[in-house]
Structure formats: C-alpha cells, structure tokens
Amino acid sequence: MQKSISLLPNKLTLYRRSHSGRWQCRYKLKGRGWHRESTGEHELDDAREAAFKLYYSAEERARNNLPVNTRRFKHVAEHAKQRMQQELAYGTGKGVYKQYVRVIDQHLIPYFGNRQIDSITVADLHDYAAWRDEAIAYRLYEQKREALKKRIKRVERLREALQQLDASPPPYQPSQTVVNTHNAALNRVFDEALLHGWITESIRPSMLNKAAKTDTRGSFEFDEYRRITDTLRSNWLTQTPSEQGKRIRRVLREYVLILANTGMRHGTEATNMRWSDVNYYTDARTGERYFEFYVRGKTGQRSLIARDGVYRFLERLKDMDTALADKTLDEVIALRSDKYLFRDDTGERVSADQLRQAFRRLLDERGLRRDRDGKNRSLYSLRHMYATRALAKGQNIYVLSVQMGTSVKMLEQHYSKLTARMRAEELSGRVRTIERSEES
C-alpha cells in the first residue's frame, strides 16, 4: 500500500511505495504537468527537505526555459543505443547504426559518462574532440607496435624499429568521415534527451566539423592493375613458407578480382558475403542474365551487378570447397548455401585483416605501395579504380552511386576534378574504345 503526504496542496506530494524504503515526490509545474523524482531519503524529515529542494529547483529551471529534470549522459546514451539496436533487429535501422553504437561505447560514454546531459556545452565538445583524436592516435600507435612485433622476429631489428616508432609516432588528424560519424552518434544521444525532455533545443550544443581536408584516395593505373593480376597468377602464390599464407594468397587472388569488378567495399561488405548472396538477375525485357550480389555494410544492405568476368572467380572459389567442387556454378548458386564466399581449401574463413596484410605484402614486393602522388594504396584502392574507370567509360554518376552504395556528392567530391580529363577524347570530338578491366 502506498503512503502519501501532501506538502503543498495540488503542487507537491511525498509518497512511498510499500516495496521501497525511499521516499518519492511528485510535483506539478505550471504548463508542464506532473513530474516524479526520488528524494533518495529513507527518513521522513530528510525526504521532506529534499522534496522541497527538488520542487523549487524545478520551478527555477522551468522559469529559465531549462529542462525540469535531466539525466547523466551515460543513461541517455544507453537509451539511444537501445533504440538503434531495436531498429536494427526489426530491420528498419541503418547499417551505420552499428558504427554509432561502437562510437558511443568506445568514446562518448568513457568521456561524458557521468556528466549531466544538459550541462554539456560547445566548449566541452572541443575538449572531447581533442581527447578523441589523442585516444585514436594512441590506439593506432599501439596497433603499429603490435604489427612490428608480429612482423620482425630478430630482437635487434625489432628494438630499432620500436625506437624509431617511439621517436616519431604516426601523426593523426581525423578524416571528415570520422568527424561525421562521431557527430552523428552524439546527435543520436541528444535527440534521445530531447525526446524525453532531459534537454531543451535552446541548450543543445552545435556539433563541431573540423577535419582533415578530404583528398582522393590512392588508385591504380590500368598497367599497374595488370601487374597485380599477373602476380596473382604467378608462383608468388606459393612463395611463402607458411601453408596458411599460401592458402590466404589463393583466396586473395579471387578477392582482388571480385573487388575490382564490382566496386564493393573491402572488409565488412566483401568478407561477410555468403554463397546465398550470389544470385542471377534476368532482365525481363531482353532475357539477358547478370550476376547480382547482395552486400551488407556501411550503408545497410544493397544489391549490385557484377561484371560478367566474375564467373571465373566464383568457379575457382567453388572449386576450393570439396563439398561444392563437383557441382556446377549454377547448382551452387541455386543451393543458397550459407557458407562464406571467401574461405580457403580447408574451409577456414579468411579474415579481412589477413587479406589486407597479404595484399600489402604484394604491393611492397612489387613497388606499388604508393601512387605517383605519394598516396598509400590498399585494397580500398581497387574500389577507387573501379569508380575512376566507370566514369571514364561514361557511366552515369547516379547509377554508379547506387552500385557503389555511396552518395553522388561523395563521388563528385572525389572524382569531379578527374572526369573532364578522363573524357578528354570524347569532349574533344574524338572517340576511342576503352579496354575492359576484367582479368583472370
């Protein structure tokens, strides 16, 4: 049974539920209805004093157009996370929500956790940005140290490499993508606070947008891409003492070719693909059949059309699996198997990091690590090459944005300065056939 005591008629009431030892209070504010809060007290006299303080404090906040009550950042952030995770579970959330949740867990809660959500100002966001950049820089430094320890076995050489790293740690300035992701995650938390009345729009801080200048990524010229595919067809595949390394290199060959012929993102989009994500699309008008891939990643789920040459790469991936080798590619696709696409001949799934390291070693050995502008190249450069060549062939930028799962604005930002030169012969009145980039 609930016990209640009126402290101010129709304005402030103290009460205690039968299952709780602490006194609660409810109070009414003009134009804002009733509110409930815990006094945190067990004794009646202490609870009465706490209730009056809560009431008069709430009145003062209401007069100044501030939220009547508020919550700590961590509490609000957990609400925001729960909302995004529910939307993902129901299939209505965006793929990028996973990144927001990760940012909230790894950065926002550790920094703002115990702060009242309504006390966070623009100055605090400046301080957070500096702390975030320092934290990411340190994490990159630690990753570099661990990579050196794994790669260098001789003690003296390792000591020298670590000393060089300590003397000149890798610099870090956040990209626009990093800043946008952190801002979006913060906005989700502030949106949640606004929804519950824990902040007002007038005190919501504006996001900062300072980032490193966006630049085009390192890419490959066609002859350089040919050098890569020639290497992947050579005995380089077996020129490593590790049996696992040989298996990874065999998968890398097909991985590189599929990235270059689809434009999909290295990492989550590509390595999460299963055989059930490979399908045929038949054009009802022409009867032509195309390879259609379903990918999930940064921008959620989408389908894309692969170049015809991918059938050779899929055939070789199929043949690595003894359970699938005796079937035709059409039969394997019809099976809708949930097996991952990029697995070695032991059935082990090859990770994005293993593929990244193997490709990096290939680039280093062939002197292709940097392009002529000094930009580092990686597996992601194959996506850049795909976009560059598609635009050079006259591909509509809106169609390309759908295929690649990115915005027209992003494509224009990265490639607008290149497109006129890439189409120079057409713009000058000359026409030529641009060679196909499929390589086996």
Secondary structure, 3 states (H helix, E strand, C coil): CCEEEEEECCCEEEEECCCCCCCEEEEEECCCEEEEEECCCCCHHHHHHHHHHHHHHHHHHHHCCCCCCCCEHHHHHHHHHHHHHHHHHHCCCCCCHHHHHHHHHHHHHHHHCCCEHHHCCHHHHHHHHHHHHHHHHHHHHHHHHHHHHHHCCCHHHHHHHHHHHHHCCCCCCCCHHHHHHHHHHHHHHHHHHHHHCCCCHHHCCCCCCCCCCCCCCCCCCHHHHHHHHHHHHCHHHHCCCCHHHHHHHHHHHHHHHHHHCCCCCCCHHHHCCEHHHEEEEECCCCCCEEEEEEEEECCEEEEEEECCCHHHHHHHHHHHCCCCCCCCHHHHHHHCCCCECCECCCCCECCHHHHHHHHHHHHHHCCCCECCCCCECCCHHHHHHHHHHHHHCCCCHHHHHHHHCCCHHHHHHHHHHHHHHHCHHHHCCCCCCCCCCCCC
